[in-house]
């Protein structure tokens, strides 16, 4: 009997939330080690709390997520760890919602970033700033005697299509 072949192209399945979370965790631990930081359980807990989220989380929400999952950590430690993760370029602090979100894009490092926050769901989408926008911002800053060391664009609004 002849074997039937599928006419569908061989396409790898889309990464799952768990795959993305695991990749973020592994990348974060590698970057922390490379930056000279020890890998401690509290750091791992904060990274894991952020790894699978679609929304920016406050330090208190991260603390609650860790505690409700059986972990032990105090809020002050969460804030210290968030500061370290931000310094290494592993998270975004999103001012329009006062929350933290994992930096999942390659070469993120927090120096040039654009995020959009959906008003309806609170979901965050990371985007790469177009070079033309970076150039325009840096040119404007220089004309005013200022050197930009970090550029963050935060957009809050409504998703108008379901193309995500």
SVG drawing of the C-alpha trace seen along z (x, -y; Angstrom):
<svg xmlns="http://www.w3.org/2000/svg" viewBox="-11 -73 43 75">
<polyline fill="none" stroke="black" stroke-width="0.4" points="0.0,0.0 1.3,-3.4 2.1,-5.9 0.1,-9.1 2.1,-12.2 0.7,-15.4 0.6,-18.3 1.2,-20.7 4.7,-22.1 7.0,-21.0 6.6,-23.9 7.9,-23.9 5.1,-24.4 4.9,-27.8 6.7,-28.1 4.4,-27.7 4.2,-30.1 6.2,-27.4 8.9,-27.3 9.2,-31.1 9.3,-31.1 12.0,-28.5 14.0,-30.3 13.7,-33.6 14.8,-31.9 17.8,-30.3 18.8,-33.5 18.4,-35.5 20.5,-33.2 23.2,-33.1 23.3,-36.9 23.4,-37.3 26.3,-34.9 28.1,-36.8 27.5,-40.1 29.1,-38.6 26.0,-38.0 25.4,-34.9 22.4,-32.8 20.3,-32.8 16.9,-31.2 15.2,-34.7 16.6,-35.8 15.3,-32.6 11.9,-33.1 11.5,-36.7 12.7,-35.6 10.2,-32.7 7.4,-35.0 8.1,-37.3 8.9,-34.6 5.4,-33.5 3.5,-36.8 1.8,-38.7 1.2,-41.7 3.5,-44.1 3.6,-43.2 4.2,-45.4 6.7,-44.4 3.8,-43.5 2.2,-41.4 5.5,-39.6 5.8,-39.1 2.2,-37.7 2.8,-35.3 5.9,-33.9 4.2,-33.5 1.1,-32.0 3.3,-29.5 4.9,-28.4 8.0,-30.5 9.5,-32.7 10.7,-36.2 10.1,-39.7 9.0,-42.7 12.3,-44.6 14.2,-41.7 11.8,-41.7 12.6,-45.4 16.4,-44.8 16.3,-42.0 14.2,-44.0 16.8,-46.7 19.5,-44.2 17.5,-42.7 16.9,-46.1 20.5,-47.0 21.5,-43.9 18.9,-44.6 16.6,-41.7 13.4,-43.5 11.5,-46.7 10.1,-49.0 6.9,-50.3 6.1,-53.6 2.6,-54.0 1.4,-51.0 4.2,-51.1 5.1,-47.5 7.9,-45.2 7.9,-43.0 10.6,-40.6 12.8,-41.7 12.4,-38.8 13.9,-40.4 17.5,-39.6 19.8,-42.5 17.2,-44.2 19.5,-45.5 17.0,-48.3 18.8,-51.0 16.4,-51.3 12.9,-49.9 9.3,-50.3 6.4,-48.7 2.7,-48.8 0.2,-48.2 -3.4,-47.2 -5.9,-49.1 -8.5,-46.3 -6.3,-43.3 -3.1,-44.9 -1.1,-42.7 2.3,-44.1 3.9,-43.8 7.6,-44.5 8.7,-46.1 12.1,-47.0 12.4,-50.8 13.0,-51.6 16.5,-53.0 14.9,-56.1 13.0,-56.8 16.2,-56.4 18.1,-58.7 15.4,-61.4 15.2,-61.3 19.0,-61.4 19.2,-64.3 16.6,-66.2 18.4,-65.6 21.7,-66.7 20.2,-69.9 19.2,-70.7 22.6,-69.9 21.6,-66.5 23.1,-63.1 20.5,-60.3 21.8,-57.3 18.5,-55.5 15.4,-55.7 12.1,-54.3 8.8,-54.6 5.7,-53.5 2.4,-53.4 -0.9,-52.7 -4.0,-52.1 -6.5,-49.7 -5.7,-46.7 -7.7,-47.3 -7.3,-43.9 -7.0,-40.3 -3.9,-39.8 -1.6,-39.3"/>
</svg>
